Amino acid sequence: MDLNWLRDFECLARTLNFTRASDERNITQSAFSRRIKALESWVGLPLVNRATYPVQLTEAGRQFLPVALAAVSQLSEARQSLRDADRGDSRFIRFSVLHTIAVNFLASRIEELQLQIPDLRTRVLSDSLSTCCDLLVEGAVDILLCYYHHSVSPMIDEAAFERKDLLKDRLIPVAAADAARAQGWDLDRQDGPHVPYLAYDRSSFLGMVVENTIDRKPLNTETIYVDSLVETIKRRLMTGSGFAWMPETAISTELSSGLLVSIGDEEWCATLTISAFGNPATFDQIAQQLWDRL
């Protein structure tokens, strides 16, 4: 059981539309459908009648809905109570963060901030974009850090939360230098052998950015590997297995040393923004200092 399945089911029961629900949950419709089917498999019965328009809950779905809502609510309340009790005198400021931002940006930034704010204590939760957003909305974390892009933006009510843009990042098509030169990999070439492609899962944030922007251009590529994590794809990338779109912050060292090279010009790149979301009205003095200097 994945708690996100219950959140997905609640969203579908409210909208009665797979497209609207997947947009609200910030994942692709195919990934959303798979998660609903996974929940139905766990329950052992169909929860949604897909033969009607709009879709309707089955009798089992109507019976299961209040159970799902109660489970999400009770687990969230229990988690918050435990965390509140654990704060003590030295309160931890809690972040929900996309994994690659936690690794390539936030860890070093927090280290710098702790030199400026000696009493700073932080706890970082790395997860998918939808879960990170849920944690902020439910009050389980103080600050959300994620990528922001005009075609794929987090489902956050900016009337309730303030957005602070921290850093511009770029998605760059790169490959191991030796392999790229030996094989002549170039995204502008439409002839010759396909360039092996290490792709992001389309339900991930970076996967959606690539799909909605860069990936719509003609590509002489063949997808040989799919994953959701930047760090995992980077491992394959460094062995010369193929090319991938990588955030510049994740490969700056490898680019400067020449281990990785770009195999496409600017038209094959996308600009991202690392943004923070939070509600400063709820911050204590330490959290406010962190927010101001973040």
C-alpha positions as CSV (number, residue, x, y, z in Angstrom):
1,M,0.0,0.0,0.0
2,D,1.2,3.5,-0.9
3,L,-0.4,6.4,0.8
4,N,-0.4,8.3,-2.6
5,W,-2.8,5.7,-3.9
6,L,-5.4,6.8,-1.4
7,R,-4.8,10.5,-2.2
8,D,-5.2,9.6,-5.9
9,F,-8.4,7.8,-5.2
10,E,-9.8,10.7,-3.2
11,C,-8.9,13.1,-6.1
12,L,-10.6,10.9,-8.7
13,A,-13.7,10.4,-6.6
14,R,-14.0,14.2,-6.3
15,T,-13.3,15.1,-10.0
16,L,-14.7,11.9,-11.6
17,N,-12.2,12.6,-14.4
18,F,-8.9,10.8,-15.0
19,T,-7.4,13.7,-16.9
20,R,-8.3,16.4,-14.4
21,A,-7.3,14.2,-11.4
22,S,-3.9,13.4,-12.9
23,D,-3.3,17.1,-13.6
24,E,-4.2,17.9,-10.1
25,R,-1.9,15.2,-8.7
26,N,0.8,16.4,-11.1
27,I,1.6,13.1,-12.8
28,T,0.8,11.8,-16.2
29,Q,-2.6,10.2,-16.9
30,S,-1.0,6.8,-17.6
31,A,0.9,6.8,-14.3
32,F,-2.2,8.0,-12.5
33,S,-4.3,5.1,-14.0
34,R,-1.6,2.6,-13.0
35,R,-1.8,3.8,-9.4
36,I,-5.6,3.5,-9.3
37,K,-5.3,0.0,-10.7
38,A,-2.7,-0.9,-8.1
39,L,-5.1,0.3,-5.4
40,E,-7.9,-1.8,-6.9
41,S,-5.5,-4.8,-7.0
42,W,-4.7,-4.2,-3.3
43,V,-8.4,-4.0,-2.4
44,G,-9.3,-6.9,-4.6
45,L,-12.3,-5.3,-6.3
46,P,-12.9,-2.6,-9.0
47,L,-13.4,0.8,-7.3
48,V,-14.1,2.8,-10.5
49,N,-16.6,2.1,-13.3
50,R,-14.6,3.2,-16.4
51,A,-17.4,2.4,-18.8
52,T,-19.5,5.5,-17.9
53,Y,-18.8,9.2,-18.7
54,P,-18.0,10.8,-16.4
55,V,-16.5,7.8,-14.5
56,Q,-18.4,6.7,-11.4
57,L,-17.4,4.8,-8.3
58,T,-18.5,1.3,-8.0
59,E,-20.4,0.1,-4.9
60,A,-17.1,-1.1,-3.5
61,G,-15.6,2.3,-4.3
62,R,-18.3,4.2,-2.5
63,Q,-17.8,2.0,0.5
64,F,-14.0,2.4,0.4
65,L,-13.9,6.1,-0.1
66,P,-14.7,7.2,3.6
67,V,-12.2,4.6,4.8
68,A,-9.5,6.0,2.5
69,L,-10.2,9.6,3.6
70,A,-10.1,8.6,7.3
71,A,-6.9,6.7,6.8
72,V,-5.1,9.7,5.1
73,S,-6.4,12.1,7.8
74,Q,-5.5,9.9,10.8
75,L,-2.1,9.1,9.5
76,S,-1.4,12.8,8.7
77,E,-2.6,13.9,12.2
78,A,-0.6,11.1,13.9
79,R,2.6,12.1,12.0
80,Q,2.1,15.7,12.9
81,S,1.5,15.0,16.5
82,L,4.7,12.9,16.7
83,R,6.7,15.5,15.0
84,D,5.3,18.3,17.2
85,A,6.2,16.3,20.3
86,D,9.7,15.7,19.0
87,R,10.5,19.3,18.4
88,G,11.5,20.1,22.0
89,D,13.4,23.3,22.7
90,S,15.5,23.0,19.5
91,R,12.9,23.0,16.8
92,F,13.8,21.4,13.5
93,I,12.8,23.3,10.3
94,R,11.4,20.7,8.0
95,F,11.9,20.6,4.2
96,S,10.2,18.5,1.6
97,V,12.5,18.4,-1.5
98,L,12.9,16.7,-4.8
99,H,15.7,14.2,-4.5
100,T,18.1,15.8,-7.0
101,I,17.7,19.3,-5.4
102,A,18.4,17.8,-2.0
103,V,21.6,16.2,-3.2
104,N,22.9,19.0,-5.6
105,F,21.7,22.2,-4.0
106,L,20.1,22.0,-0.5
107,A,22.8,20.0,1.4
108,S,25.5,22.5,0.6
109,R,23.2,25.5,1.1
110,I,22.2,24.3,4.6
111,E,25.8,23.9,5.5
112,E,26.5,27.5,4.6
113,L,23.4,28.7,6.4
114,Q,24.3,26.9,9.6
115,L,27.5,28.9,9.8
116,Q,25.3,32.1,9.7
117,I,22.5,30.8,11.9
118,P,24.2,28.6,14.7
119,D,20.8,27.5,16.2
120,L,19.6,26.2,12.8
121,R,18.3,22.6,12.9
122,T,16.8,21.1,9.7
123,R,15.1,17.8,8.7
124,V,14.9,17.0,5.0
125,L,12.3,14.7,3.4
126,S,13.1,13.7,-0.2
127,D,10.2,12.4,-2.3
128,S,8.2,12.8,-5.5
129,L,6.8,16.2,-6.4
130,S,3.2,15.2,-5.5
131,T,4.2,13.9,-2.1
132,C,6.4,17.0,-1.4
133,C,3.4,19.2,-2.3
134,D,1.1,17.2,0.0
135,L,3.5,17.4,2.9
136,L,3.6,21.3,2.6
137,V,-0.2,21.6,2.2
138,E,-0.9,19.3,5.2
139,G,1.6,21.3,7.4
140,A,3.9,18.3,7.8
141,V,6.8,20.5,6.5
142,D,7.7,24.2,6.7
143,I,9.3,24.7,3.3
144,L,9.0,22.9,-0.1
145,L,11.9,23.1,-2.6
146,C,11.2,22.0,-6.1
147,Y,11.8,22.8,-9.7
148,Y,9.4,25.3,-11.3
149,H,8.8,25.3,-15.1
150,H,6.2,27.2,-17.1
151,S,4.9,23.9,-18.7
152,V,4.9,21.8,-15.5
153,S,4.4,23.7,-12.2
154,P,3.6,22.3,-8.8
155,M,0.0,22.3,-7.7
156,I,0.5,24.8,-4.9
157,D,-2.0,27.6,-4.1
158,E,0.2,30.7,-4.3
159,A,-2.4,32.7,-2.4
160,A,-1.7,30.5,0.6
161,F,2.0,30.0,0.2
162,E,4.7,32.4,-0.8
163,R,7.1,31.4,-3.7
164,K,10.7,32.4,-3.6
165,D,12.9,31.7,-6.7
166,L,16.4,30.7,-5.7
167,L,18.4,29.5,-8.7
168,K,18.2,29.1,-12.4
169,D,19.1,25.6,-13.6
170,R,19.2,24.1,-17.1
171,L,18.4,20.7,-18.5
172,I,21.3,19.8,-20.8
173,P,21.6,16.8,-23.2
174,V,24.9,15.3,-22.2
175,A,26.9,12.1,-22.7
176,A,30.3,10.7,-21.6
177,A,32.9,12.5,-23.6
178,D,34.7,9.4,-24.9
179,A,31.6,7.6,-26.0
180,A,30.1,10.7,-27.6
181,R,33.2,11.4,-29.7
182,A,33.7,7.7,-30.6
183,Q,30.0,7.2,-31.7
184,G,29.5,10.7,-33.2
185,W,26.5,11.4,-31.0
186,D,24.7,14.6,-32.0
187,L,21.1,15.4,-31.6
188,D,21.0,17.6,-34.7
189,R,21.9,14.5,-36.9
190,Q,18.8,12.7,-38.2
191,D,20.7,10.1,-40.1
192,G,22.9,7.2,-38.9
193,P,22.4,4.9,-35.9
194,H,20.0,5.9,-33.2
195,V,21.6,7.6,-30.1
196,P,20.9,5.4,-27.0
197,Y,18.7,7.4,-24.7
198,L,18.6,7.2,-20.8
199,A,15.1,8.7,-20.1
200,Y,13.2,9.9,-17.1
201,D,10.0,8.1,-16.2
202,R,7.2,10.2,-17.7
203,S,5.5,10.4,-14.3
204,S,8.5,12.2,-12.8
205,F,8.8,16.0,-12.8
206,L,11.8,16.1,-15.1
207,G,10.2,13.4,-17.3
208,M,7.1,15.7,-17.7
209,V,9.4,18.7,-18.5
210,V,11.2,16.8,-21.2
211,E,8.0,15.4,-22.7
212,N,6.2,18.8,-22.8
213,T,9.1,20.8,-24.2
214,I,12.2,19.2,-25.7
215,D,10.9,15.8,-26.6
216,R,8.4,17.1,-29.0
217,K,11.2,17.8,-31.6
218,P,12.3,15.0,-34.0
219,L,14.9,12.9,-32.3
220,N,17.1,10.2,-33.8
221,T,17.2,8.3,-30.5
222,E,16.3,4.9,-29.0
223,T,15.2,4.7,-25.4
224,I,17.3,1.9,-23.7
225,Y,16.7,2.8,-20.0
226,V,14.0,4.6,-17.9
227,D,14.3,5.7,-14.3
228,S,12.9,8.5,-12.1
229,L,16.1,9.4,-10.2
230,V,18.7,11.8,-11.6
231,E,21.5,10.1,-9.7
232,T,20.7,6.7,-11.0
233,I,20.6,7.9,-14.6
234,K,23.9,9.7,-14.0
235,R,25.6,6.5,-13.1
236,R,24.6,4.9,-16.4
237,L,25.6,8.2,-18.2
238,M,29.1,8.1,-16.8
239,T,29.7,4.6,-18.1
240,G,29.0,5.7,-21.7
241,S,25.7,3.9,-22.0
242,G,24.0,6.7,-23.8
243,F,22.9,10.3,-23.4
244,A,20.4,12.0,-21.0
245,W,19.0,15.4,-20.1
246,M,20.6,16.3,-16.8
247,P,20.2,19.4,-14.5
248,E,23.4,21.4,-14.8
249,T,23.7,21.6,-11.0
250,A,23.9,17.8,-10.9
251,I,26.8,17.6,-13.4
252,S,28.7,20.9,-13.0
253,T,31.9,19.1,-11.9
254,E,31.8,16.5,-14.7
255,L,31.2,19.2,-17.3
256,S,34.1,21.4,-16.1
257,S,36.4,18.4,-16.0
258,G,35.4,17.3,-19.5
259,L,34.1,13.9,-18.4
260,L,30.7,14.9,-19.8
261,V,29.9,16.9,-22.9
262,S,26.8,18.4,-24.4
263,I,25.6,16.7,-27.6
264,G,23.1,19.5,-28.5
265,D,23.0,23.3,-28.7
266,E,20.7,25.6,-26.8
267,E,17.5,24.6,-28.7
268,W,17.8,21.2,-27.0
269,C,18.1,22.7,-23.5
270,A,15.3,23.8,-21.1
271,T,15.5,26.4,-18.3
272,L,14.3,25.4,-14.8
273,T,14.0,27.4,-11.6
274,I,14.7,26.0,-8.2
275,S,11.9,27.5,-6.1
276,A,11.0,27.5,-2.4
277,F,7.4,27.6,-1.2
278,G,6.4,28.4,2.4
279,N,4.1,30.4,4.6
280,P,6.3,33.0,6.5
281,A,3.3,33.9,8.7
282,T,3.8,30.6,10.5
283,F,7.6,30.8,10.9
284,D,9.4,31.3,14.1
285,Q,12.4,33.6,14.3
286,I,14.9,30.9,13.2
287,A,12.7,29.8,10.3
288,Q,12.3,33.4,9.2
289,Q,16.0,34.0,9.2
290,L,16.5,30.9,7.1
291,W,13.8,32.0,4.6
292,D,15.3,35.4,4.3
293,R,18.7,34.0,3.5
294,L,17.7,31.0,1.5
